[in-house]
């Protein structure tokens, strides 16, 4: 992977300023990309743009750092969806687009229900 100075990395991903990268590094949000070589702090650029987009929220007049998202508990979501979907009706993949759409909305509903259970809201 290519490692550049923070200034060069900022330019490589299309940022005019390196300050956002410094802020994300200080917050520990880019730890997977930071390297120390010969006493210099470098940052890997492969995948950096996507990581910065994920860690920030674009606004019309500036960019702000967003809170780190909690990891998704896919086991709980799968268990909830499996309780709703009749295996005799669903069968094994490949499924048609209508079944994929149904599965998507089941997952969305399961995430919503699990989130409300965790927060105690209804």
C-alpha positions as CSV (number, residue, x, y, z in Angstrom):
1,X,0.0,0.0,0.0
2,X,1.2,3.5,-0.8
3,X,2.0,5.6,2.3
4,X,2.2,9.3,2.0
5,X,2.7,12.3,4.3
6,X,-0.6,13.5,5.8
7,X,-0.5,16.6,3.5
8,X,0.0,14.5,0.4
9,X,-2.6,12.0,1.5
10,X,-5.1,14.8,2.0
11,X,-4.4,16.0,-1.5
12,X,-4.6,12.4,-2.9
13,X,-8.1,12.0,-1.6
14,X,-9.3,15.4,-2.8
15,X,-9.1,17.4,0.4
16,X,-7.7,21.0,0.3
17,X,-6.6,20.8,3.9
18,X,-4.9,18.2,6.1
19,X,-6.7,19.4,9.3
20,X,-9.5,16.9,8.9
21,X,-7.1,14.0,8.6
22,X,-5.2,15.2,11.7
23,X,-8.5,15.4,13.7
24,X,-9.5,11.9,12.6
25,X,-6.1,10.5,13.5
26,X,-6.2,12.2,16.9
27,X,-9.6,10.7,17.5
28,X,-8.2,7.2,16.6
29,X,-10.6,6.9,13.6
30,X,-7.8,6.2,11.1
31,X,-5.5,4.0,13.2
32,X,-5.6,1.3,10.6
33,X,-4.0,3.7,8.0
34,X,-1.3,5.4,10.1
35,X,2.3,4.1,9.8
36,X,5.5,5.3,11.5
37,X,8.6,4.9,9.3
38,X,12.0,6.4,9.9
39,X,10.6,8.7,12.6
40,X,7.9,10.1,10.2
41,X,4.2,9.6,10.5
42,X,2.7,8.4,7.2
43,X,-0.8,7.4,6.2
44,X,-1.8,4.7,3.7
45,X,-4.0,6.1,1.0
46,X,-5.5,2.8,-0.3
47,X,-9.0,2.8,1.2
48,X,-8.4,6.1,3.0
49,X,-11.1,8.1,1.1
50,X,-13.8,5.5,1.9
51,X,-12.7,5.5,5.6
52,X,-12.9,9.3,5.8
53,X,-16.3,9.4,4.1
54,X,-17.5,6.8,6.6
55,X,-16.2,8.8,9.5
56,X,-17.5,12.2,8.4
57,X,-20.7,13.8,7.4
58,X,-20.7,16.2,4.5
59,X,-22.5,19.5,4.9
60,X,-23.0,22.2,2.4
61,X,-20.5,24.6,4.1
62,X,-18.1,22.2,5.9
63,X,-17.4,18.6,7.0
64,X,-18.0,17.4,10.5
65,X,-16.8,14.2,12.2
66,X,-19.6,11.8,13.0
67,X,-19.8,9.4,16.0
68,X,-18.5,5.9,15.4
69,X,-21.4,3.6,14.7
70,X,-22.1,0.6,17.0
71,X,-21.3,-2.7,15.2
72,X,-24.4,-4.4,13.8
73,X,-25.4,-7.6,15.6
74,X,-26.1,-9.7,12.5
75,X,-26.7,-12.9,14.6
76,X,-29.6,-11.2,16.4
77,X,-31.0,-9.8,13.2
78,X,-30.8,-13.2,11.4
79,X,-32.5,-14.9,14.4
80,X,-35.4,-12.3,14.3
81,X,-35.8,-12.6,10.5
82,X,-35.6,-16.4,10.6
83,X,-38.5,-16.3,13.0
84,X,-40.6,-14.4,10.5
85,X,-39.7,-16.3,7.3
86,X,-41.2,-19.7,6.7
87,X,-38.5,-22.0,5.4
88,X,-41.0,-24.1,3.5
89,X,-42.1,-21.1,1.6
90,X,-38.7,-19.4,1.2
91,X,-36.6,-22.4,0.2
92,X,-32.9,-22.0,-0.7
93,X,-31.4,-19.2,-2.8
94,X,-31.3,-18.0,-5.5
95,X,-34.3,-15.9,-4.9
96,X,-36.3,-13.6,-7.1
97,X,-36.1,-9.8,-6.6
98,X,-39.4,-9.8,-4.7
99,X,-38.0,-12.2,-2.1
100,X,-34.8,-10.1,-1.8
101,X,-36.9,-7.0,-1.3
102,X,-38.9,-8.8,1.4
103,X,-35.7,-10.0,3.1
104,X,-34.3,-6.4,3.0
105,X,-37.4,-5.1,4.8
106,X,-37.4,-7.9,7.3
107,X,-33.8,-7.0,8.2
108,X,-34.7,-3.3,8.5
109,X,-37.7,-4.1,10.7
110,X,-35.5,-6.4,12.8
111,X,-32.8,-3.7,13.3
112,X,-35.5,-1.2,14.3
113,X,-37.1,-3.6,16.8
114,X,-33.7,-4.6,18.3
115,X,-32.6,-1.0,18.5
116,X,-35.8,0.0,20.3
117,X,-35.4,-3.0,22.7
118,X,-31.8,-1.8,23.5
119,X,-32.8,1.8,24.1
120,X,-36.1,0.9,25.9
121,X,-38.2,3.0,23.5
122,X,-41.3,1.7,21.6
